[in-house]
Amino acid sequence: MRIIPAIDIIAGKAVRLQKGDYDKKKIYDDDPVAVAKSFEDVGLNDLHVVDLDGAKSSKVVDFGGGIKSRADLDLVLAHGVAQVTCGSLSVSQRSLVASWIQEVGADKIILGADVRDRKIATRGWLDQTEVSIDSLLDYYSRYNLKYAIVTDIHKDGMGLGPSFELYEELIIAFPHIKFIASGGVHALSDLDRLKTIGLDGVIIGKAIYEKDISLTELATYVS
């Protein structure tokens, strides 16, 4: 299971939100590049970057935030990004995102599904839809979707543990999709349980910044 540290960026600073609330952001570092380097220094080779102000580019493993057009997609891929996460657009313009999966390859597109009570929230979690996570995954399964990051909004930034039951159910229902857990991780025991469930990866943010899990512990975990 891949360990994927997260960097959320607002106004060029590394921040974390609580349940996606922009009024409850905490700034952890003025230099996101230095933060990324600290992850690399201990052998964490994956990185999840979300630009909460919109689309920018950086050489990272996966990138999301404000991808709205093919031009945005091509821009970040041209700058060395390995994968692009499509969140809100995957709900509002399904056929467009489906065409990207077919045109640039399933290895390069990640479905970003932010879930509140199994229903998808979009636009930085500001808008709640009636689209279920199951129906969205079912749609993209027809186009050979390979990767999905699923975030339980109720868990994100709260340090109460991930949505283990949700991930178990999704893996059973969609065994061909590689799921990446996001939200709620606060201890190494969470990682052990997610690995047992069969997650492809887990994104860790606040637990690192608040020192609940040290980089040394994560380095040992992935070695």
N, C-alpha and C positions, 0 to 999 in steps of 0.2 A: 504494500500500500504506500502510495506516494504521500509525503508530507509537504504541504504547499503553504508556506507563509504568505500572509496577505499584507498588501500596502494599499490603503485607501487614501486618495489624495484630494485635498481641497485647498485651493489657492497655493499650490506648490508645497504643501506641508503634509506629512504623514499623520493621519487622524483615524479615529474609530468612532462610529456612531452607536447609539443604543437603540435597538429595534428600528434602525433606519431613520431615526429622528434627527434631522439636521440641526435642531436647536439643542440637541444633547450630544454634541461632538466634543471629543477630547483630543487635543493636539499632543502627539507623542514625539515628533521630531521635525525640525525645520528642513532636513535634508533627506528626502526619500531615497536618493541614490546611495547615501551612506548606510541607510537601513538595509537596503538590498545587498550591499557589499558585506554587511555583517552576517547575513544569512548564507551567502556564498562561502564566506570564510570558514564556516563550520560544516560545509558539505551539503547544504540544502540547495539543490540545483533547480528546483521548481519555484516559480513565483507567480502569485496572482495579484494583478494590479487593476484597481478600479479608479478611474478618474471621475470623481463625483461632480466635477464641474462640467464634464462633457468629454468629447473625444480628443485625445492627444496621443503622441506616439512615444514608445520606449522599447528597448530591446529586452523583452521579458518572455516568459513561457506562455502566459495567457493574459489577455487584456480585455477589459470591458468598460463601458461607460460612454454613452453618447454615440454609438455606432448606428448611423441612420441611413446610410446609402452605400452603394457599391464603391463610390469614391473613398469614403471613410475606411471601408474594409481594405481596399487596395493600398491605401496610405499606410496603415499600421502593419500590414503584411510586408510592404516594401521596406519598412524600417527594421525588419528582423523579428517581428513578433511571431511566435510559433503557432499560437492559436488565438482566435477572437471569440469572446463570449457575447452572444446575442441574447439580450433580455427582453426589454419592452417590445422591441421590433418583432420578436418571435411570436408575439401575441397579435399585434396590430397588422403585421404584414407577413403572414405565414408563407404565402407562395414565394415571396422574395427571399426569405431566409432559406426556404427549401431549395430554391434554385442555387443559392450560394453553396449549400452542402454538396450539390451535384457538380457545380462548376469548379470550385476550388478544392473540394475533397472533404470528406467527413472527418479527417484527422485535424483539419484546421478550424472547424466550427464547433463551438461548445454552446449548447442550450443553457442559458442561465434562467432558472426558474425560482423565483422568490415566492414562497408559499405562506399564506396565512389561513389556517384552518382548511388546508388542502385546496384553496383557491389562489390563483395567481394574482400578485400585486405587481404593478408596473410603474414606470417613471420614478425610479428611486424610491419605490414603495409608497408613493403618495397616492396612487390610484388603485383602488381595489376592484378586481374584475370578478365575474361569475364563472370564469374559465377554470376548470379543475386541472390539477397537475396530471391526472391520469389521461384526460382527453387530449391535452397538449402533447404529452409523450406519445400517445397513440397516433396522433397526426404525423409527427416527425419520424416515427418508426417506419412509416411508408417510404421515407426518403433516406433510409439507412443511417439515421442519426446514430453517432457512436459515443458521444460524450455529453453528460449533463451535470451541471452544478445545481444542486437543490439546497436552498436555504430556507429554514423554518424561521420566519421573522420573529415569532414569539421567543425563540431561543437565542437569536443573534445578539451578541454583546452582553448577555446576561450571566454567563458562566454557570449555567444550571444543567449542563450536559446536552448533547445533541439529541435529535429526534430519532432515536434508534428504531422505534417501531415503524415510522414512516419509511425509513431507508430499507428496512427488511421487506416491507410490502412492495416497494417499487422494484427492488431487485428480483423478487419472485415474479412480478407481473411483466417486467421488461428485462429479461436475462441477457439480451444482446446489447444493452446499453451499459457503458462504464460510468458509474455514478460517483460523483465527488461530493462529499459531505461538507456543509458549511454552516457554522453557527453553533455556539454553545459549548465547544470543547474547552475544558478547564483543567484536565488532568491526564496523565499518561494512561490511566485506566480507560479513559474514553477512547483513546487510540486503539488500545487492545480490543475493545469490544467492536469498534467499527471495522477493524481488520477481520475479525471473526465473522462478522456479518457478510463481508465480501465487497466492501467499498474499494474503488480503484484508487481513491485519494481522499485526503481531508485537508481543508483549508483552515489554517489557524491564524487568528489575528490578535484579539485582545489578550488571550492567555499568554502570548509572548510578551506583549508590551507591558502587561501588569505583573510579569515575572512569576505567573502561576506555573508555567513550564519554561525552563531555561533552554537556551540554545544548546548548551552542553548536553542536556538530557535528550533533546531532539537529535543532535548529532550522533549520540550513542544509539538512539532508536533506529536510525536509518543506516547505520554502519553494519 
